[in-house]
Amino acid sequence: MRNRVLPLTLLISALAVFARAGESPEIPTPMLEKDGTPVKRFIQQHEVFVQHAKNHSIDLLLVGDFLTSDFQGNNKNTVGAIYQKAFGKYKPAIFAYGGESVQHTHWRLKNGELDVITPKVIMLMIGTKNGDH
């Protein structure tokens, strides 16, 4: 676990220049409501990812924000079918949550999503929300 966290921490630190004022990407934090409490839907989705990791063999892990989440497809596009056709044989999983910033992804990964899996490949696409201001 530690061997995977160090490169991620270095990447997150490198992205710190894109942080909005008052937010620090290198400090893991769950997505928070305005009152400072964790966003319930964010925590629930995190728990789904942790359970998926515990119950499935994952060789290809896609981690990220809304852009990565869109690889699953939705009612408006067929990306999900394309994703399954291209990557389905590689035991893939998508651990992505729309609207999160680097520090939220960092928190998710440090709090169980990588604890029981050893994927062969991890694609990490984060930072969009940190650079939007």
C-alpha positions as CSV (number, residue, x, y, z in Angstrom):
1,M,0.0,0.0,0.0
2,R,2.7,2.5,1.0
3,N,4.5,1.9,-2.4
4,R,1.5,3.1,-4.2
5,V,0.7,6.1,-2.0
6,L,4.1,7.8,-2.3
7,P,3.9,8.3,-6.1
8,L,0.3,9.5,-5.7
9,T,1.3,11.9,-2.9
10,L,4.1,13.3,-5.1
11,L,1.7,13.8,-8.0
12,I,-0.8,15.5,-5.8
13,S,1.9,17.8,-4.3
14,A,2.9,18.7,-7.9
15,L,-0.7,19.7,-8.6
16,A,-0.9,22.0,-5.6
17,V,-0.2,25.0,-7.8
18,F,-3.7,24.6,-9.2
19,A,-5.5,24.7,-5.9
20,R,-8.1,27.3,-5.2
21,A,-7.4,29.7,-2.3
22,G,-8.0,27.9,1.0
23,E,-7.9,24.4,-0.4
24,S,-4.8,22.2,-0.3
25,P,-4.7,19.2,-2.7
26,E,-1.9,17.6,-0.7
27,I,-4.1,17.4,2.5
28,P,-6.5,14.5,2.0
29,T,-10.1,15.5,3.0
30,P,-13.5,14.1,2.1
31,M,-15.8,16.3,0.1
32,L,-17.5,18.6,2.6
33,E,-20.8,20.5,2.9
34,K,-20.7,24.2,3.6
35,D,-21.2,23.4,7.3
36,G,-18.0,21.2,7.3
37,T,-19.7,17.8,7.4
38,P,-18.8,15.2,4.8
39,V,-21.1,15.0,1.8
40,K,-23.3,11.9,2.4
41,R,-23.5,10.9,-1.2
42,F,-19.7,11.2,-1.5
43,I,-19.2,8.9,1.5
44,Q,-21.8,6.4,0.3
45,Q,-20.0,6.2,-3.1
46,H,-16.7,5.8,-1.4
47,E,-18.1,2.9,0.6
48,V,-19.4,1.3,-2.7
49,F,-15.9,1.5,-4.1
50,V,-14.4,-0.1,-1.0
51,Q,-16.9,-2.9,-1.2
52,H,-16.2,-3.4,-4.9
53,A,-12.5,-3.6,-4.2
54,K,-13.1,-6.2,-1.5
55,N,-15.4,-8.3,-3.7
56,H,-13.7,-8.2,-7.1
57,S,-10.4,-8.9,-8.7
58,I,-9.3,-5.6,-10.4
59,D,-6.4,-5.5,-12.9
60,L,-7.2,-2.1,-14.5
61,L,-8.3,0.7,-12.2
62,L,-9.5,4.1,-13.5
63,V,-9.4,6.7,-10.7
64,G,-10.6,10.3,-11.1
65,D,-13.3,12.9,-11.2
66,F,-16.3,13.5,-13.4
67,L,-14.3,12.9,-16.6
68,T,-13.3,9.4,-15.5
69,S,-16.8,8.7,-14.2
70,D,-18.2,9.4,-17.7
71,F,-16.4,6.4,-19.0
72,Q,-19.2,4.3,-17.4
73,G,-21.6,5.9,-19.9
74,N,-25.0,7.3,-19.1
75,N,-28.5,7.7,-20.6
76,K,-27.2,10.2,-23.1
77,N,-24.3,8.3,-24.6
78,T,-22.9,4.8,-25.4
79,V,-19.5,5.3,-23.8
80,G,-20.2,2.5,-21.3
81,A,-20.6,-0.1,-24.1
82,I,-17.4,1.1,-25.7
83,Y,-15.6,1.0,-22.4
84,Q,-16.8,-2.6,-21.8
85,K,-15.8,-3.7,-25.2
86,A,-12.3,-2.1,-25.0
87,F,-11.5,-2.9,-21.4
88,G,-13.9,-5.5,-20.1
89,K,-11.4,-8.4,-20.5
90,Y,-8.9,-6.6,-18.3
91,K,-11.0,-6.8,-15.1
92,P,-11.5,-3.1,-14.9
93,A,-13.1,-0.9,-12.3
94,I,-13.9,2.8,-12.2
95,F,-13.5,4.6,-8.9
96,A,-14.5,8.1,-9.9
97,Y,-16.7,10.7,-8.4
98,G,-18.0,13.8,-10.2
99,G,-17.4,17.1,-8.6
100,E,-14.4,16.2,-6.5
101,S,-11.1,17.9,-6.3
102,V,-7.6,16.3,-5.9
103,Q,-7.8,16.3,-2.1
104,H,-11.0,14.3,-2.2
105,T,-9.6,11.6,-4.5
106,H,-6.5,11.6,-2.3
107,W,-8.7,11.0,0.8
108,R,-10.7,8.2,-0.9
109,L,-7.5,6.3,-1.9
110,K,-6.0,6.7,1.6
111,N,-9.2,5.5,3.2
112,G,-9.7,2.0,1.9
113,E,-10.1,2.0,-1.9
114,L,-6.6,0.6,-2.5
115,D,-6.2,-1.5,0.7
116,V,-7.1,-4.9,-0.7
117,I,-6.4,-4.6,-4.5
118,T,-3.2,-4.7,-6.5
119,P,-4.2,-3.6,-10.0
120,K,-1.7,-4.1,-12.8
121,V,-2.5,-0.6,-14.2
122,I,-4.0,2.5,-12.6
123,M,-5.1,5.4,-14.7
124,L,-5.3,8.6,-12.7
125,M,-7.1,11.7,-14.1
126,I,-7.7,14.3,-11.4
127,G,-7.3,18.0,-10.9
128,T,-9.9,19.5,-13.1
129,K,-11.9,21.1,-10.2
130,N,-8.7,22.5,-8.6
131,G,-7.8,24.4,-11.7
132,D,-11.2,25.9,-12.5
133,H,-10.6,29.2,-10.8
